[in-house]
Amino acid sequence: MPDLPAVRRWLAAWAVHLRMGDGLVLAAALVFSVGSALVLWQGGRPDKAIIKAGGQVFAEVDLSAPRIVEVPGPLGTTRIEVQPGRARVASDPGPRQYCVRQGWLASAGAVAICAPNQVSLALSGRRADYDSLNY
């Protein structure tokens, strides 16, 4: 733990060099940074879920109404649950359950892949959080 009197002395030494304009610039930079993060990292809202089985589109499901989609695969049936604005892989016969552990997908561009059963769930919308260039 740092020595509290030493920290106070260090702050006092820096405070001598700062002016009111410096404080305003720091405050403006903080407001700009927080505002940019809130605006730019919102991500897109998904419009539909694209479900693929064996590399082919199995179904395109609108995310406006709740439903359950059963998708056949080589190992068995993968169950995908859709709620307004989000979707998830509820159950999968694969051994490690990675796609089930991803939980609810709620932003455009989000993907859950059940590789052993060759089933994938992807959310699409007008604007995705990321694209292939981010990988």
Buried (B, 14 or more C-beta within 10 A) or exposed (E): EEEEEEEEEEEEEEEEEEEEEEEEEEEEEEEEEEEEEEEEEEBBBBBBBBBBBEEEEBEEBEBEEEBEBEBBBEBEEBBBBBEEBBBBBEBBBBEEBBBBEBEEBBBBBBEBBBEBBBBBBBBBBEEBBEEEEEE
